[in-house]
Amino acid sequence: MERTGLLKEGDVLPVKEGKVSSYYYYTLGNSFAMTANLLPSERLVSEKGKVVSVRETERGFYVTVEFDE
């Protein structure tokens, strides 16, 4: 699947929080990426994050984002 150019290292993305049952998840940017479900103890405080890397694997694309926390 061709997805190049959507994100690049150094991009700063807004983070939107969602909740399912007792877990939280985060959507990065305009739905560029989504986190796994996180426990309440892992909940983010930051409203934006900086893209550190974008890599493609057999299972899809993985985005690593750093937060000021």
mmCIF file of the N, C-alpha and C atoms, coordinates in Angstrom:
data_MODEL
# 
_entry.id   MODEL 
# 
loop_
_atom_site.group_PDB 
_atom_site.id 
_atom_site.type_symbol 
_atom_site.label_atom_id 
_atom_site.label_alt_id 
_atom_site.label_comp_id 
_atom_site.label_asym_id 
_atom_site.label_entity_id 
_atom_site.label_seq_id 
_atom_site.pdbx_PDB_ins_code 
_atom_site.Cartn_x 
_atom_site.Cartn_y 
_atom_site.Cartn_z 
_atom_site.occupancy 
_atom_site.B_iso_or_equiv 
_atom_site.pdbx_formal_charge 
_atom_site.auth_seq_id 
_atom_site.auth_comp_id 
_atom_site.auth_asym_id 
_atom_site.auth_atom_id 
_atom_site.pdbx_PDB_model_num 
ATOM 1   N N  . MET A 1 1  ? 0.842   -1.172 0.000  1.00 0.00 ? 1  MET A N  1 
ATOM 2   C CA . MET A 1 1  ? 0.000   0.000  0.000  1.00 0.00 ? 1  MET A CA 1 
ATOM 3   C C  . MET A 1 1  ? 0.889   1.238  0.000  1.00 0.00 ? 1  MET A C  1 
ATOM 4   N N  . GLU A 1 2  ? 0.645   2.130  -0.898 1.00 0.00 ? 2  GLU A N  1 
ATOM 5   C CA . GLU A 1 2  ? 1.447   3.350  -1.022 1.00 0.00 ? 2  GLU A CA 1 
ATOM 6   C C  . GLU A 1 2  ? 0.907   4.416  -0.085 1.00 0.00 ? 2  GLU A C  1 
ATOM 7   N N  . ARG A 1 3  ? 1.710   4.844  0.897  1.00 0.00 ? 3  ARG A N  1 
ATOM 8   C CA . ARG A 1 3  ? 1.283   5.854  1.863  1.00 0.00 ? 3  ARG A CA 1 
ATOM 9   C C  . ARG A 1 3  ? 2.379   6.878  2.116  1.00 0.00 ? 3  ARG A C  1 
ATOM 10  N N  . THR A 1 4  ? 3.320   7.008  1.227  1.00 0.00 ? 4  THR A N  1 
ATOM 11  C CA . THR A 1 4  ? 4.438   7.899  1.467  1.00 0.00 ? 4  THR A CA 1 
ATOM 12  C C  . THR A 1 4  ? 4.003   9.358  1.443  1.00 0.00 ? 4  THR A C  1 
ATOM 13  N N  . GLY A 1 5  ? 4.710   10.180 2.205  1.00 0.00 ? 5  GLY A N  1 
ATOM 14  C CA . GLY A 1 5  ? 4.472   11.610 2.193  1.00 0.00 ? 5  GLY A CA 1 
ATOM 15  C C  . GLY A 1 5  ? 3.432   12.115 3.172  1.00 0.00 ? 5  GLY A C  1 
ATOM 16  N N  . LEU A 1 6  ? 2.704   11.232 3.850  1.00 0.00 ? 6  LEU A N  1 
ATOM 17  C CA . LEU A 1 6  ? 1.702   11.690 4.801  1.00 0.00 ? 6  LEU A CA 1 
ATOM 18  C C  . LEU A 1 6  ? 2.346   12.261 6.057  1.00 0.00 ? 6  LEU A C  1 
ATOM 19  N N  . LEU A 1 7  ? 3.362   11.581 6.551  1.00 0.00 ? 7  LEU A N  1 
ATOM 20  C CA . LEU A 1 7  ? 4.078   11.997 7.757  1.00 0.00 ? 7  LEU A CA 1 
ATOM 21  C C  . LEU A 1 7  ? 5.566   11.957 7.497  1.00 0.00 ? 7  LEU A C  1 
ATOM 22  N N  . LYS A 1 8  ? 6.288   12.813 8.202  1.00 0.00 ? 8  LYS A N  1 
ATOM 23  C CA . LYS A 1 8  ? 7.745   12.741 8.127  1.00 0.00 ? 8  LYS A CA 1 
ATOM 24  C C  . LYS A 1 8  ? 8.328   13.079 9.485  1.00 0.00 ? 8  LYS A C  1 
ATOM 25  N N  . GLU A 1 9  ? 9.558   12.668 9.709  1.00 0.00 ? 9  GLU A N  1 
ATOM 26  C CA . GLU A 1 9  ? 10.226  12.955 10.968 1.00 0.00 ? 9  GLU A CA 1 
ATOM 27  C C  . GLU A 1 9  ? 10.235  14.454 11.216 1.00 0.00 ? 9  GLU A C  1 
ATOM 28  N N  . GLY A 1 10 ? 9.955   14.836 12.457 1.00 0.00 ? 10 GLY A N  1 
ATOM 29  C CA . GLY A 1 10 ? 9.944   16.242 12.830 1.00 0.00 ? 10 GLY A CA 1 
ATOM 30  C C  . GLY A 1 10 ? 8.565   16.879 12.801 1.00 0.00 ? 10 GLY A C  1 
ATOM 31  N N  . ASP A 1 11 ? 7.592   16.219 12.160 1.00 0.00 ? 11 ASP A N  1 
ATOM 32  C CA . ASP A 1 11 ? 6.232   16.765 12.161 1.00 0.00 ? 11 ASP A CA 1 
ATOM 33  C C  . ASP A 1 11 ? 5.697   16.805 13.588 1.00 0.00 ? 11 ASP A C  1 
ATOM 34  N N  . VAL A 1 12 ? 4.964   17.860 13.918 1.00 0.00 ? 12 VAL A N  1 
ATOM 35  C CA . VAL A 1 12 ? 4.291   17.960 15.213 1.00 0.00 ? 12 VAL A CA 1 
ATOM 36  C C  . VAL A 1 12 ? 2.807   17.751 14.962 1.00 0.00 ? 12 VAL A C  1 
ATOM 37  N N  . LEU A 1 13 ? 2.245   16.743 15.653 1.00 0.00 ? 13 LEU A N  1 
ATOM 38  C CA . LEU A 1 13 ? 0.855   16.345 15.434 1.00 0.00 ? 13 LEU A CA 1 
ATOM 39  C C  . LEU A 1 13 ? -0.007  16.627 16.650 1.00 0.00 ? 13 LEU A C  1 
ATOM 40  N N  . PRO A 1 14 ? -1.243  17.063 16.438 1.00 0.00 ? 14 PRO A N  1 
ATOM 41  C CA . PRO A 1 14 ? -2.177  17.131 17.559 1.00 0.00 ? 14 PRO A CA 1 
ATOM 42  C C  . PRO A 1 14 ? -2.590  15.713 17.933 1.00 0.00 ? 14 PRO A C  1 
ATOM 43  N N  . VAL A 1 15 ? -2.943  15.522 19.199 1.00 0.00 ? 15 VAL A N  1 
ATOM 44  C CA . VAL A 1 15 ? -3.344  14.208 19.690 1.00 0.00 ? 15 VAL A CA 1 
ATOM 45  C C  . VAL A 1 15 ? -4.760  14.310 20.243 1.00 0.00 ? 15 VAL A C  1 
ATOM 46  N N  . LYS A 1 16 ? -5.656  13.453 19.756 1.00 0.00 ? 16 LYS A N  1 
ATOM 47  C CA . LYS A 1 16 ? -7.034  13.444 20.218 1.00 0.00 ? 16 LYS A CA 1 
ATOM 48  C C  . LYS A 1 16 ? -7.274  12.189 21.054 1.00 0.00 ? 16 LYS A C  1 
ATOM 49  N N  . GLU A 1 17 ? -7.795  12.374 22.259 1.00 0.00 ? 17 GLU A N  1 
ATOM 50  C CA . GLU A 1 17 ? -8.039  11.253 23.159 1.00 0.00 ? 17 GLU A CA 1 
ATOM 51  C C  . GLU A 1 17 ? -9.440  10.685 22.960 1.00 0.00 ? 17 GLU A C  1 
ATOM 52  N N  . GLY A 1 18 ? -9.524  9.353  23.013 1.00 0.00 ? 18 GLY A N  1 
ATOM 53  C CA . GLY A 1 18 ? -10.800 8.666  22.966 1.00 0.00 ? 18 GLY A CA 1 
ATOM 54  C C  . GLY A 1 18 ? -10.844 7.651  24.095 1.00 0.00 ? 18 GLY A C  1 
ATOM 55  N N  . LYS A 1 19 ? -12.028 7.165  24.409 1.00 0.00 ? 19 LYS A N  1 
ATOM 56  C CA . LYS A 1 19 ? -12.159 6.195  25.502 1.00 0.00 ? 19 LYS A CA 1 
ATOM 57  C C  . LYS A 1 19 ? -13.105 5.077  25.079 1.00 0.00 ? 19 LYS A C  1 
ATOM 58  N N  . VAL A 1 20 ? -12.673 3.848  25.344 1.00 0.00 ? 20 VAL A N  1 
ATOM 59  C CA . VAL A 1 20 ? -13.483 2.662  25.117 1.00 0.00 ? 20 VAL A CA 1 
ATOM 60  C C  . VAL A 1 20 ? -13.463 1.880  26.411 1.00 0.00 ? 20 VAL A C  1 
ATOM 61  N N  . SER A 1 21 ? -14.639 1.657  26.972 1.00 0.00 ? 21 SER A N  1 
ATOM 62  C CA . SER A 1 21 ? -14.742 0.960  28.249 1.00 0.00 ? 21 SER A CA 1 
ATOM 63  C C  . SER A 1 21 ? -13.867 1.678  29.275 1.00 0.00 ? 21 SER A C  1 
ATOM 64  N N  . SER A 1 22 ? -12.886 1.000  29.852 1.00 0.00 ? 22 SER A N  1 
ATOM 65  C CA . SER A 1 22 ? -12.008 1.649  30.835 1.00 0.00 ? 22 SER A CA 1 
ATOM 66  C C  . SER A 1 22 ? -10.617 1.904  30.259 1.00 0.00 ? 22 SER A C  1 
ATOM 67  N N  . TYR A 1 23 ? -10.497 1.900  28.950 1.00 0.00 ? 23 TYR A N  1 
ATOM 68  C CA . TYR A 1 23 ? -9.212  2.127  28.277 1.00 0.00 ? 23 TYR A CA 1 
ATOM 69  C C  . TYR A 1 23 ? -9.249  3.435  27.482 1.00 0.00 ? 23 TYR A C  1 
ATOM 70  N N  . TYR A 1 24 ? -8.073  3.986  27.249 1.00 0.00 ? 24 TYR A N  1 
ATOM 71  C CA . TYR A 1 24 ? -7.921  5.198  26.453 1.00 0.00 ? 24 TYR A CA 1 
ATOM 72  C C  . TYR A 1 24 ? -7.143  4.865  25.184 1.00 0.00 ? 24 TYR A C  1 
ATOM 73  N N  . TYR A 1 25 ? -7.420  5.593  24.119 1.00 0.00 ? 25 TYR A N  1 
ATOM 74  C CA . TYR A 1 25 ? -6.638  5.469  22.887 1.00 0.00 ? 25 TYR A CA 1 
ATOM 75  C C  . TYR A 1 25 ? -6.449  6.874  22.334 1.00 0.00 ? 25 TYR A C  1 
ATOM 76  N N  . TYR A 1 26 ? -5.462  7.031  21.459 1.00 0.00 ? 26 TYR A N  1 
ATOM 77  C CA . TYR A 1 26 ? -5.139  8.346  20.924 1.00 0.00 ? 26 TYR A CA 1 
ATOM 78  C C  . TYR A 1 26 ? -5.032  8.281  19.411 1.00 0.00 ? 26 TYR A C  1 
ATOM 79  N N  . THR A 1 27 ? -5.615  9.274  18.761 1.00 0.00 ? 27 THR A N  1 
ATOM 80  C CA . THR A 1 27 ? -5.539  9.425  17.320 1.00 0.00 ? 27 THR A CA 1 
ATOM 81  C C  . THR A 1 27 ? -4.563  10.548 17.031 1.00 0.00 ? 27 THR A C  1 
ATOM 82  N N  . LEU A 1 28 ? -3.600  10.294 16.166 1.00 0.00 ? 28 LEU A N  1 
ATOM 83  C CA . LEU A 1 28 ? -2.553  11.258 15.857 1.00 0.00 ? 28 LEU A CA 1 
ATOM 84  C C  . LEU A 1 28 ? -2.883  12.025 14.585 1.00 0.00 ? 28 LEU A C  1 
ATOM 85  N N  . GLY A 1 29 ? -2.849  13.333 14.676 1.00 0.00 ? 29 GLY A N  1 
ATOM 86  C CA . GLY A 1 29 ? -3.111  14.170 13.511 1.00 0.00 ? 29 GLY A CA 1 
ATOM 87  C C  . GLY A 1 29 ? -4.505  13.962 12.971 1.00 0.00 ? 29 GLY A C  1 
ATOM 88  N N  . ASN A 1 30 ? -4.657  14.060 11.674 1.00 0.00 ? 30 ASN A N  1 
ATOM 89  C CA . ASN A 1 30 ? -5.942  13.841 11.013 1.00 0.00 ? 30 ASN A CA 1 
ATOM 90  C C  . ASN A 1 30 ? -6.133  12.362 10.716 1.00 0.00 ? 30 ASN A C  1 
ATOM 91  N N  . SER A 1 31 ? -6.096  11.560 11.762 1.00 0.00 ? 31 SER A N  1 
ATOM 92  C CA . SER A 1 31 ? -6.242  10.098 11.665 1.00 0.00 ? 31 SER A CA 1 
ATOM 93  C C  . SER A 1 31 ? -5.101  9.448  10.902 1.00 0.00 ? 31 SER A C  1 
ATOM 94  N N  . PHE A 1 32 ? -3.876  10.000 11.036 1.00 0.00 ? 32 PHE A N  1 
ATOM 95  C CA . PHE A 1 32 ? -2.713  9.385  10.413 1.00 0.00 ? 32 PHE A CA 1 
ATOM 96  C C  . PHE A 1 32 ? -2.343  8.075  11.095 1.00 0.00 ? 32 PHE A C  1 
ATOM 97  N N  . ALA A 1 33 ? -2.519  8.024  12.418 1.00 0.00 ? 33 ALA A N  1 
ATOM 98  C CA . ALA A 1 33 ? -2.151  6.828  13.168 1.00 0.00 ? 33 ALA A CA 1 
ATOM 99  C C  . ALA A 1 33 ? -2.986  6.775  14.441 1.00 0.00 ? 33 ALA A C  1 
ATOM 100 N N  . MET A 1 34 ? -3.051  5.577  15.036 1.00 0.00 ? 34 MET A N  1 
ATOM 101 C CA . MET A 1 34 ? -3.798  5.388  16.268 1.00 0.00 ? 34 MET A CA 1 
ATOM 102 C C  . MET A 1 34 ? -3.001  4.486  17.199 1.00 0.00 ? 34 MET A C  1 
ATOM 103 N N  . THR A 1 35 ? -3.081  4.774  18.485 1.00 0.00 ? 35 THR A N  1 
ATOM 104 C CA . THR A 1 35 ? -2.382  3.953  19.474 1.00 0.00 ? 35 THR A CA 1 
ATOM 105 C C  . THR A 1 35 ? -3.194  2.701  19.783 1.00 0.00 ? 35 THR A C  1 
ATOM 106 N N  . ALA A 1 36 ? -2.570  1.816  20.509 1.00 0.00 ? 36 ALA A N  1 
ATOM 107 C CA . ALA A 1 36 ? -3.279  0.684  21.089 1.00 0.00 ? 36 ALA A CA 1 
ATOM 108 C C  . ALA A 1 36 ? -4.103  1.209  22.263 1.00 0.00 ? 36 ALA A C  1 
ATOM 109 N N  . ASN A 1 37 ? -4.966  0.380  22.834 1.00 0.00 ? 37 ASN A N  1 
ATOM 110 C CA . ASN A 1 37 ? -5.706  0.772  24.026 1.00 0.00 ? 37 ASN A CA 1 
ATOM 111 C C  . ASN A 1 37 ? -4.746  0.821  25.204 1.00 0.00 ? 37 ASN A C  1 
ATOM 112 N N  . LEU A 1 38 ? -4.835  1.896  25.978 1.00 0.00 ? 38 LEU A N  1 
ATOM 113 C CA . LEU A 1 38 ? -3.938  2.111  27.107 1.00 0.00 ? 38 LEU A CA 1 
ATOM 114 C C  . LEU A 1 38 ? -4.720  2.139  28.410 1.00 0.00 ? 38 LEU A C  1 
ATOM 115 N N  . LEU A 1 39 ? -4.069  1.698  29.475 1.00 0.00 ? 39 LEU A N  1 
ATOM 116 C CA . LEU A 1 39 ? -4.669  1.737  30.800 1.00 0.00 ? 39 LEU A CA 1 
ATOM 117 C C  . LEU A 1 39 ? -4.757  3.176  31.300 1.00 0.00 ? 39 LEU A C  1 
ATOM 118 N N  . PRO A 1 40 ? -5.667  3.458  32.231 1.00 0.00 ? 40 PRO A N  1 
ATOM 119 C CA . PRO A 1 40 ? -5.742  4.813  32.781 1.00 0.00 ? 40 PRO A CA 1 
ATOM 120 C C  . PRO A 1 40 ? -4.414  5.315  33.355 1.00 0.00 ? 40 PRO A C  1 
ATOM 121 N N  . SER A 1 41 ? -3.593  4.426  33.864 1.00 0.00 ? 41 SER A N  1 
ATOM 122 C CA . SER A 1 41 ? -2.285  4.833  34.406 1.00 0.00 ? 41 SER A CA 1 
ATOM 123 C C  . SER A 1 41 ? -1.306  5.243  33.304 1.00 0.00 ? 41 SER A C  1 
ATOM 124 N N  . GLU A 1 42 ? -1.603  4.899  32.045 1.00 0.00 ? 42 GLU A N  1 
ATOM 125 C CA . GLU A 1 42 ? -0.751  5.245  30.903 1.00 0.00 ? 42 GLU A CA 1 
ATOM 126 C C  . GLU A 1 42 ? -1.292  6.440  30.113 1.00 0.00 ? 42 GLU A C  1 
ATOM 127 N N  . ARG A 1 43 ? -2.327  7.068  30.621 1.00 0.00 ? 43 ARG A N  1 
ATOM 128 C CA . ARG A 1 43 ? -3.003  8.171  29.937 1.00 0.00 ? 43 ARG A CA 1 
ATOM 129 C C  . ARG A 1 43 ? -2.040  9.331  29.672 1.00 0.00 ? 43 ARG A C  1 
ATOM 130 N N  . LEU A 1 44 ? -2.138  9.927  28.479 1.00 0.00 ? 44 LEU A N  1 
ATOM 131 C CA . LEU A 1 44 ? -1.281  11.048 28.102 1.00 0.00 ? 44 LEU A CA 1 
ATOM 132 C C  . LEU A 1 44 ? -1.819  12.360 28.659 1.00 0.00 ? 44 LEU A C  1 
ATOM 133 N N  . VAL A 1 45 ? -0.910  13.286 28.896 1.00 0.00 ? 45 VAL A N  1 
ATOM 134 C CA . VAL A 1 45 ? -1.266  14.638 29.309 1.00 0.00 ? 45 VAL A CA 1 
ATOM 135 C C  . VAL A 1 45 ? -1.093  15.591 28.121 1.00 0.00 ? 45 VAL A C  1 
ATOM 136 N N  . SER A 1 46 ? -0.119  15.308 27.281 1.00 0.00 ? 46 SER A N  1 
ATOM 137 C CA . SER A 1 46 ? 0.210   16.167 26.139 1.00 0.00 ? 46 SER A CA 1 
ATOM 138 C C  . SER A 1 46 ? -0.922  16.224 25.122 1.00 0.00 ? 46 SER A C  1 
ATOM 139 N N  . GLU A 1 47 ? -1.042  17.373 24.466 1.00 0.00 ? 47 GLU A N  1 
ATOM 140 C CA . GLU A 1 47 ? -2.033  17.539 23.410 1.00 0.00 ? 47 GLU A CA 1 
ATOM 141 C C  . GLU A 1 47 ? -1.397  17.500 22.028 1.00 0.00 ? 47 GLU A C  1 
ATOM 142 N N  . LYS A 1 48 ? -0.067  17.338 21.979 1.00 0.00 ? 48 LYS A N  1 
ATOM 143 C CA . LYS A 1 48 ? 0.630   17.213 20.702 1.00 0.00 ? 48 LYS A CA 1 
ATOM 144 C C  . LYS A 1 48 ? 1.911   16.418 20.913 1.00 0.00 ? 48 LYS A C  1 
ATOM 145 N N  . GLY A 1 49 ? 2.416   15.845 19.824 1.00 0.00 ? 49 GLY A N  1 
ATOM 146 C CA . GLY A 1 49 ? 3.641   15.060 19.880 1.00 0.00 ? 49 GLY A CA 1 
ATOM 147 C C  . GLY A 1 49 ? 4.447   15.246 18.604 1.00 0.00 ? 49 GLY A C  1 
ATOM 148 N N  . LYS A 1 50 ? 5.732   14.926 18.690 1.00 0.00 ? 50 LYS A N  1 
ATOM 149 C CA . LYS A 1 50 ? 6.649   15.093 17.561 1.00 0.00 ? 50 LYS A CA 1 
ATOM 150 C C  . LYS A 1 50 ? 6.999   13.723 16.981 1.00 0.00 ? 50 LYS A C  1 
ATOM 151 N N  . VAL A 1 51 ? 6.863   13.581 15.664 1.00 0.00 ? 51 VAL A N  1 
ATOM 152 C CA . VAL A 1 51 ? 7.162   12.322 14.983 1.00 0.00 ? 51 VAL A CA 1 
ATOM 153 C C  . VAL A 1 51 ? 8.673   12.087 15.007 1.00 0.00 ? 51 VAL A C  1 
ATOM 154 N N  . VAL A 1 52 ? 9.071   10.935 15.548 1.00 0.00 ? 52 VAL A N  1 
ATOM 155 C CA . VAL A 1 52 ? 10.483  10.554 15.621 1.00 0.00 ? 52 VAL A CA 1 
ATOM 156 C C  . VAL A 1 52 ? 10.847  9.658  14.447 1.00 0.00 ? 52 VAL A C  1 
ATOM 157 N N  . SER A 1 53 ? 9.947   8.741  14.086 1.00 0.00 ? 53 SER A N  1 
ATOM 158 C CA . SER A 1 53 ? 10.218  7.862  12.949 1.00 0.00 ? 53 SER A CA 1 
ATOM 159 C C  . SER A 1 53 ? 8.919   7.318  12.362 1.00 0.00 ? 53 SER A C  1 
ATOM 160 N N  . VAL A 1 54 ? 8.990   6.975  11.085 1.00 0.00 ? 54 VAL A N  1 
ATOM 161 C CA . VAL A 1 54 ? 7.892   6.312  10.375 1.00 0.00 ? 54 VAL A CA 1 
ATOM 162 C C  . VAL A 1 54 ? 8.533   5.150  9.640  1.00 0.00 ? 54 VAL A C  1 
ATOM 163 N N  . ARG A 1 55 ? 8.036   3.932  9.913  1.00 0.00 ? 55 ARG A N  1 
ATOM 164 C CA . ARG A 1 55 ? 8.629   2.775  9.242  1.00 0.00 ? 55 ARG A CA 1 
ATOM 165 C C  . ARG A 1 55 ? 7.531   1.833  8.756  1.00 0.00 ? 55 ARG A C  1 
ATOM 166 N N  . GLU A 1 56 ? 7.818   1.177  7.648  1.00 0.00 ? 56 GLU A N  1 
ATOM 167 C CA . GLU A 1 56 ? 6.879   0.228  7.063  1.00 0.00 ? 56 GLU A CA 1 
ATOM 168 C C  . GLU A 1 56 ? 7.369   -1.185 7.343  1.00 0.00 ? 56 GLU A C  1 
ATOM 169 N N  . THR A 1 57 ? 6.449   -2.049 7.783  1.00 0.00 ? 57 THR A N  1 
ATOM 170 C CA . THR A 1 57 ? 6.745   -3.461 8.001  1.00 0.00 ? 57 THR A CA 1 
ATOM 171 C C  . THR A 1 57 ? 5.730   -4.282 7.208  1.00 0.00 ? 57 THR A C  1 
ATOM 172 N N  . GLU A 1 58 ? 5.850   -5.587 7.282  1.00 0.00 ? 58 GLU A N  1 
ATOM 173 C CA . GLU A 1 58 ? 4.888   -6.464 6.621  1.00 0.00 ? 58 GLU A CA 1 
ATOM 174 C C  . GLU A 1 58 ? 3.479   -6.276 7.183  1.00 0.00 ? 58 GLU A C  1 
ATOM 175 N N  . ARG A 1 59 ? 3.395   -5.848 8.447  1.00 0.00 ? 59 ARG A N  1 
ATOM 176 C CA . ARG A 1 59 ? 2.100   -5.692 9.114  1.00 0.00 ? 59 ARG A CA 1 
ATOM 177 C C  . ARG A 1 59 ? 1.506   -4.303 8.934  1.00 0.00 ? 59 ARG A C  1 
ATOM 178 N N  . GLY A 1 60 ? 2.257   -3.381 8.357  1.00 0.00 ? 60 GLY A N  1 
ATOM 179 C CA . GLY A 1 60 ? 1.743   -2.032 8.155  1.00 0.00 ? 60 GLY A CA 1 
ATOM 180 C C  . GLY A 1 60 ? 2.771   -0.983 8.531  1.00 0.00 ? 60 GLY A C  1 
ATOM 181 N N  . PHE A 1 61 ? 2.311   0.233  8.695  1.00 0.00 ? 61 PHE A N  1 
ATOM 182 C CA . PHE A 1 61 ? 3.190   1.343  9.041  1.00 0.00 ? 61 PHE A CA 1 
ATOM 183 C C  . PHE A 1 61 ? 3.173   1.571  10.543 1.00 0.00 ? 61 PHE A C  1 
ATOM 184 N N  . TYR A 1 62 ? 4.327   1.922  11.101 1.00 0.00 ? 62 TYR A N  1 
ATOM 185 C CA . TYR A 1 62 ? 4.461   2.227  12.523 1.00 0.00 ? 62 TYR A CA 1 
ATOM 186 C C  . TYR A 1 62 ? 5.061   3.615  12.667 1.00 0.00 ? 62 TYR A C  1 
ATOM 187 N N  . VAL A 1 63 ? 4.408   4.423  13.493 1.00 0.00 ? 63 VAL A N  1 
ATOM 188 C CA . VAL A 1 63 ? 4.860   5.795  13.737 1.00 0.00 ? 63 VAL A CA 1 
ATOM 189 C C  . VAL A 1 63 ? 5.285   5.884  15.197 1.00 0.00 ? 63 VAL A C  1 
ATOM 190 N N  . THR A 1 64 ? 6.496   6.388  15.430 1.00 0.00 ? 64 THR A N  1 
ATOM 191 C CA . THR A 1 64 ? 6.972   6.623  16.792 1.00 0.00 ? 64 THR A CA 1 
ATOM 192 C C  . THR A 1 64 ? 6.909   8.122  17.036 1.00 0.00 ? 64 THR A C  1 
ATOM 193 N N  . VAL A 1 65 ? 6.221   8.482  18.130 1.00 0.00 ? 65 VAL A N  1 
ATOM 194 C CA . VAL A 1 65 ? 6.013   9.892  18.477 1.00 0.00 ? 65 VAL A CA 1 
ATOM 195 C C  . VAL A 1 65 ? 6.522   10.114 19.894 1.00 0.00 ? 65 VAL A C  1 
ATOM 196 N N  . GLU A 1 66 ? 7.207   11.256 20.121 1.00 0.00 ? 66 GLU A N  1 
ATOM 197 C CA . GLU A 1 66 ? 7.646   11.594 21.470 1.00 0.00 ? 66 GLU A CA 1 
ATOM 198 C C  . GLU A 1 66 ? 6.790   12.721 22.024 1.00 0.00 ? 66 GLU A C  1 
ATOM 199 N N  . PHE A 1 67 ? 6.565   12.679 23.320 1.00 0.00 ? 67 PHE A N  1 
ATOM 200 C CA . PHE A 1 67 ? 5.742   13.648 23.995 1.00 0.00 ? 67 PHE A CA 1 
ATOM 201 C C  . PHE A 1 67 ? 6.532   14.325 25.103 1.00 0.00 ? 67 PHE A C  1 
ATOM 202 N N  . ASP A 1 68 ? 6.151   15.545 25.458 1.00 0.00 ? 68 ASP A N  1 
ATOM 203 C CA . ASP A 1 68 ? 6.801   16.286 26.543 1.00 0.00 ? 68 ASP A CA 1 
ATOM 204 C C  . ASP A 1 68 ? 6.163   15.907 27.877 1.00 0.00 ? 68 ASP A C  1 
ATOM 205 N N  . GLU A 1 69 ? 6.435   14.705 28.326 1.00 0.00 ? 69 GLU A N  1 
ATOM 206 C CA . GLU A 1 69 ? 5.884   14.247 29.608 1.00 0.00 ? 69 GLU A CA 1 
ATOM 207 C C  . GLU A 1 69 ? 6.977   13.609 30.433 1.00 0.00 ? 69 GLU A C  1 
# 
